[in-house]
Amino acid sequence: MVDAPHPPVSLPTKRSRPFNPPDGYSPLRERERITRMSYPDGTPGWLITRHAEAKELLTHKSFSARQEGLIAPVPTELQYDGVPADPGAFAKTDDPSHSQYRKLLTGFFTVRRTRQLAPMIERIVHEQLDDLEKAGPGADLVELFTESAPSRVMCEMIGVPESERKTLQRHVETLGRLSCTVPEALAAVSGMSGFLARFIPIRMDDPRDDLLGDLIRGGQLNEQELMGMAATLINGAFDTTGNMLAMGIFTLLEHPDQLAKLREDPELMGPAVEELLRFLTISHLGASRWALEDVEFAGQSIKKGEVVTVALPAVNRDPERYDNADQLDIGRTDHGHLALGHGVHQCLGQHLARTILRVGYEALFDRFPTLRLAVPSDEVPMRDDFVHYGPRSLPVTWDD
């Protein structure tokens, strides 16, 4: 007798502990290779919770990352409306346009170029830590350090005036909130677009010696493409690295044995960054792709147009891929995590993000060796309703 198929599930979102993925992922991962899922509007789709299937999907030629085919996987007023991504917004496109745009930026984010940026990153990190020290014990680490440092790095890379940074930060935060209303989203999009519509023409008339200036001098992008590319860089840099920086600090403070190992052996910082990326995986929803054609995948028949969501937090805790997958081990050498994606859409700024994280963690714990939370850990407010997960604020204290 053939077992009846399981009913479609909703995307798990409730976390019983701040450092763990939503609770509902584990039983789904144990049950089947790919799970039938129902999106909030009732549209059928699929959910992947295993590492091997996630890697396969993210490189599969029958699935698309284009914006116009995707669905919001959690309840929200904001839904994709079938409109293609703006010119230059390469993250939500497929080849050939994806690779054509991306290759124009690749040289700015290599390991070599990132090393050249290290002095600038270190300067910004220490300036933000100066602000934290001036504020004194009880200060919010998110506001004064983790939110500001990565966004300042990107602003310097593309020449955004410091006077505009906090406004852009608010727009990015609004658009990343899953409970964002349509009027709020429209206001944020209008604010971002308005800034870029003023900023890009000025820069085209006066290219400077920075990333955006090099793109302008290259002459391969028009004004709309430059706006789309700048928006992609701003959205990527302002939200992801800052949340990962904050979440990593929160995690190390709550795992004092791991922090002690890191203090004893600074050479562990590289593996520690990778392990924190794996263990935490701040992408709250994961990555989604839609089928370009009817396709057999993971033993199931997926129809053209159906969306598959990869639950990255669950994938990076897959016990078939990692020993003691639910244990934080900064000495772990077998990484291979998908926290920064996989395949052609793997995070363009991954080397930059790793450098900011490494410099940020090192500088903070060197500067404040007695750093600790100023509130009980269960009182730290979390960004449960955002695309990227992390603490909303992180009050800390230290001994003078």
N, C-alpha and C positions, 0 to 999 in steps of 0.2 A: 504494500500500500504506500503510495506517495504522500509525503507530508504536505499539508496545505501550506501555501506560501504565507510568510509573516505579513501582517498588515503594515502599511507604510508608517514610518516613524517621523516625528518632528526632530529638528536639530536640537540636541541637548545643549542647554545653556547654563544650568544651575551648577555652581561649584560649592562644595562643602568646605574646601580649603583653598585659600588664595593662590597657592603655588601649584595646584593640581588642575588638570583639565576638567571640564564638566563631568559629573559623575556618570552620566548615561552612556559614555563612549565605551567603557570597558566591556560590558555585556554584549554590545553590538559587534565589537571587534572579535570577541570569542565566538560569536554565533555564525558569521558568514563573511565572505570576502568583500562583498559589496551589498549595501542595505538599501532597500526601497525606501524612499523618503517622500514626504509630502511637504511642499513649501507652504508658507502661510496663506497664500491665496488659493490653495488647493491644487496647484499645478504639481503633477508627479515629477519626481527626480530621483537622484541616487546619492548615497553617502559612502565615502571611503574612510575607513579608520585604520587600515593596515599599511605599513611602510612599503612593501613590495608593490602593491596595487597602486599606491600613490605615485611612486616613481614611474611606473608604467604609464599611467594616465597623463602625467605632466609632460611626457615626451611623445605621446600618441598622435599621429598625424590626422586621425579622424575626429579630433576634438579641438575646438576653437576657444581662444581667449578674448575674442572680439566682444566689445561692450554690448552690441545690439542684441545678442542672444542670451544674456545672463539675467538671472532673477535674484532679487534680494532674499537671502535665506532665512531672515528673521522678521518678525512683525515690524513694519515701519511704513510710514506714509510715502516714503520715497521708493519708487520703482523705476527700473530702467524702462524706457519707452520706445525701444527699437531704433534709436538714433545712433549712428556710428560715432565713435570717439572723435573729438576735435582733431584737426591736423596737428601733428607733432606729439600728440598724446599717445605715445607708442606702447605703453603698458597694456592698453586694451585694444590692440590690433594684432593681426597675424602677419606672417611673411607674405609678400615681400616688403610691405611698408614698415613692418616692425623692425626688420634687420636694417633697412635703409636709414631709418631714424636712429636706431640704437648704435650703429657703428660710428655715427658722428660724435657720439658721447663716450664711447668705450675708452678712448685714450685718456680721458680725464679721470678715470676711475680705476686705473691699473694699480698693481701693488707698488710699482715704481713711483707713479704720480702721487699716490697716497703717502708714501714716505716723504716726499717733498713737502706735503702739506702738514706734516707732523709738528713743526715749530708753531705754525698758526693755530693748530688744534690745541697744543699745549698752552699757548698764551691765553686763548679763550677760556679753557678749562680753569686755569689758575685765576683769571679775572673773576669768573663766576664764584669760585671758592672764596675769593676775597670778600665778595658780597655776602656769602653765607656766614663767614666769620664775623663780619661787621654786624650782621643781624643778630648774632648771638644764639645761645642754646634755646631750643624751642622753635627755631625757624623751620620753614617748610622747604625741604630739599627739592621738591618738584618745582616750585615756583622760582627758586633762586639758583638752581643748578641744572637738574636733569632736563627741564623743558627748554631752558635758554641756551645751553651750550651747543647742542646739535643744530638748532635753528640759526644761531649766529654763524656757525661754520658754513652752512649752505648760503646764507646771505652774503658772506664775504666771497664765496666762490663765484657767485653770479652777479654780485654788485648791487644787491638790494640795500637801500638805505636803512640804517638802524632805526630810524624814526617810523618805518613802515612795518617792522618785524612783528611787534606784538599784535597789531591789527590783523596781519596775515595769519598769525598763530590762532587767533580767535576764529577766523573763517575756516581754517583747516579743522579745528576742533569741532566746530558746528557740523561740518559735513561728515565728520567721522562718528558722530553720535547717532546711534540707531533709532533713538526716540525723537530725532530731529523732525520737526514739522515741515510741511511744504513751504510755508512762508519764511521760516527760518533758513531753509536751504536756499531758497531763491535770493534772500538777502545776502547770504554768504557768497553764493556764486556771483551775484552782481558786484559785491565788494571786491572779490578776487579779480574778476574780469575787468572791472573799472581800473584797478591798480595796474594790471598788465597792459591795458590799452593806453595808459599814460606812460608807463615805464619803458616798454619795448621801443616805441618810436624814438624816444629820447636817446636810448642806448644805440639804436641803429644810426643815428646822426653822429654819435660820439662813442664808438667802440672803445672799450678800455682793455687793459691787459688782464683779463680774467676769462672764465669759461664762456660766458655769454658773448664777450667781445670776440673771442676766437671763432665762435659759431657764426657771428655776424660777418666777420672778415672772410670766412669760408665761402660765403655767397650762395650756399645751397638751400637756404631756408628763407621763406617769405615771412612777413610779419605775423600772420596767423599761426604758422608752424612754430615760430619762435615763442609765441604766447603759449601754445599748447605744451611745448617742451619745458618752458620755465614753470608752468603750473604743475607738471608732472614731478619735476625736481623738488619744488617747494612742498607739495603734498607728501612726497615720499620722505623727505628729510625731516620735516617738522614734527611728524607724528610717531614714526616707528622707532628711531634710535633713542629718542627721549624716553619713551615708555620702557624700552628695554633697559636703558641705563637705570631708571628708577626701580624697575622690577628686580633687576640683578642686585642692587644695593639692599633692597628690602629682604630679598632671599638670603643673602650672605649674613645680614644682621640676625636673621632668624635661624641660621645654620652656623653657629659659632665654631663648630669643629672644622667646617670647611674654610671659614675665614681664617682660622688659626693656621691651617696648612698653607694657605696663600701667603700669609705674613711670614711664615718660616721659610718658604721657598718661592720667591718672586718669579722664578722661571715657570711656575705653574700658571701664570696669568693667561698665556695663549690658550692652553687646554681649558682653563676655567671659563673663558669667554665662550668657547664652543659648547661646553657643557651647559652653561646658563642658557644659551640660545636653544639648545635641545630641550632642556628640562622645563623651561618656561614657555617657549613658543607663544609670543604675545599676540600673534594673529588670532583674534578671538573666533573668527569664522572659518578661516582657512582660504583655500583657493578654489575657484570654480571654473569649469569648462563645459561647453555644450557640443553635442554631437553634430557633426557636419553631414552625417549619413547614418543609416541603420548600421549598427556595429555589434559584434559579439565581444564582450569584455568581462573578464572575471567570472565567466560562466553564465552571464546574463545577456539578454538581448536588449540593447539600448536603442531607442528609436531616434531618428533624426530630430534634432531640436531639443531633446531632453538634456537637462543640466545635471552635471555630476559635481558635487562639492567634496573637496578633500579636507577632512578634519585634521589640519596640521598638528594641533596640540595632542590629538590621540595618536596620530601616526608616529610622532617622535617619542612616544611612550610605548611603542609596540614591543612586547616581551619576546616576540620572535626575532626581532632585530637587535635588541639590546639586552644584555645581562643586567639584572636588577634595574629595569627600566624606570621604575618609580623612585629610585634613589639618586640624590644629587651627589655626584662624585667628580670633583674638579680635577682629579688625576686621570679621568677616563681618557683613553687614547683612541678608542673606536668611535668616531663621531658619525659622519655620513648623514647628519640630520637634514631635514628639509625646511628648517625654520626660515631660510632665506630663499625658498623656492627650489626649483629644479628645472633643467632643460633651458630652452632659449629664453624663457621669461624669468630665469633666476635673477635675483636682485642685482641690478646694475651697480649699486653703491655698496655692495657687500664688504669690500676691502676698506672703504671709508668708514662704514659703520663699525667694523671690528676695531679699527684704530681709535675711533672716538670712545668706544666702550673700554678698551684697554687703558688708554690714557686717563679716562674719567675715573675708573675704579682705582687705578694706581694712585693718582693724585689725591683723591678723596681720603682713602684709608691711610696714606702717608701723612697727610695734613692733619687728620683728626683720628689719631690712634684709639681714642676712647669713644668713638662715635657709637651711638645707640639710639633706639627709638625713644621718643619723648612721650609716647602713649602706648597702651597695650596693643599688641599686634592685631587683635580682633577689632580694634577701633580705627584701624587704617581704612579709609574709604576707597573702594575699588571702582574701576571703570568697567562695570559689568555691561553697560549698554553702549559700548564703543566698538568700532571695528578692531582697534588695537587695545589690548588689555594691559592694565597697570594700575598703580595707585593714583588716585586723584590728588592726594596730598600725602606728604611723608614727613611729619614733624619729627625732628631729631634733636638730640642734645649731646653734649660732650663735656669733659672736664677742662676747665680753663688752665 
